[in-house]
Amino acid sequence: MFRIAVFDANVLISGVGWRGKPYRCLELARIGLVEGVTCQELIDEVAQKLQTRLRFSTTQITETLTDLLSFLRLVRITNTLKILSADPSDNKVLECAVIGGASHIVTGDRRHLLTLGSYQNISIVSPADFFTLALVP
């Protein structure tokens, strides 16, 4: 089964900074074994966190985002989905997955997203679980 995944900002940031499971998940999208989907709102969040938390320069941020967008399909969301009240910023991840036709949301957010388990038949999984699932035909 071909998988379509929305990678949460925490996975995108970990995937560009370290060589763990988030990196491996992004590599699956890069080589076309899975399709990665994102939205401008997630890209903006990644840019902001690369600058404030990892102290990336403007050039490093531009190069990182250009690289991500070279293999992630960008969809437009309306920011009208209001499911999570505990962390409303996570609603963009759910909306991106719905609009993008995703089969999975890949996240490290154990407090809000992972506890849902699924949303509208979209599985919400950790990077380690997604990596294992993606390797199973």
N, C-alpha and C positions, 0 to 999 in steps of 0.2 A: 504494500500500500504506500503510495506516494504521500509524503507528509508536507503540510504547509504550516510554517511556524512563525509566530510573532515572538521575537526575543525581547524581553523586558529590558529597560535601560540598564539594570544592574548586570544582566548577562552580557549586553553589548560592551559595557565598560570593562568588565572582567575579561571578556574575550579578546579585547585589544591590548590589555595590559599584562596578562599572565597566560601561561600555557596549560591551564587546567581544562575541566570539562566545558566551561563556557566557550573557550577557544575552540575546542574540538567540535562543538555544536555549530559554531559559526563557519568552521571549515567545511562541514557537511553542506552548508548552504553555498559556500563559495564554489565548491566543485559540482554542485547541482544534484546532490543526492537527496536534498530536501529543498523546498522553496522557502526563502525567508521573506517576510513581509514587515514593513514598518510604516510609520506615519511621521509627518513633520514634527509633531509634538514630542514624539519619542526622540527624534534626532536632536531637537532643541534641548531636551533634558540631558542627553548624553553630552552635548557640547558644553552646557553649563557645568556639569559635574567634572568633565575633563579639565576645565579651566580652574574651578574652585577647589576641587579635592586633589587632583593629580598635578595641578600647576602646569598643564600643557600650554605651550605657546600658541599664538593664533595660527601659525603655520602648521604646527603639529595637529591642532584641532581640525583645520581644513583638510589636511591629508588623511586623517583618520576617518572623517565623515565621507570624504570622496571615496575612500576605499570601501566603507560599509555600503554606500549607495551603489557601488559597482555590482553588487550581487544581491541586494535586498530590493524587493519591489515596493515602491512608495505608493501608499493609498491615502486618500483624503478622508478625514473624519470630520464630523460636525460638532463634536464635543457636547452631544445632547444625551448620551447614555449616562444615567445616574443610578448605578447599582450599589456601589460601595460608599458608605458614608464615613466609615472609620478612616479611610485614606482616599478621598475623592480623586486624587491625581492618578490612581490606578485605573480609573474608569476609561482613560484613553487607551490603555492596553487591551481591555475587553472590547471596546468599540473598534479598535484597529483589527482585532482578530475576527470580529463579526463581519466587518466590511471587506476584509481581505480574504474571506473564505477559509480561514485557518482551521486546521485540525488540532493544533496544539498552541498553547502559550507556554513559553519556557521562561521560568523566573526563579529567582532565589528568594523572593518575598514570602517568607514563611508566616508572617503575621496576617496578611490580607488575601493575597492571591492563591497561594498554595492551599490554604484552608478551604477554599471553595471547591477544589477538586475538579470541577468542570463548570462551564457556562455555555448554554445553548449547544450542547454536544461538542464543545471544544474542550479537550483535556488540558488541564493546567498541571504542569509537571516541572520538576527540577531539571537542571542541565544534565545531571548524571542519569536520571531516568530517561530523558529524551534521547541522549546519546545511545543508550542501550536499545531503546525502541526503534530508533532510526536505522540501526544495523540489522534489524529483523525484517526479512522480506514480507 
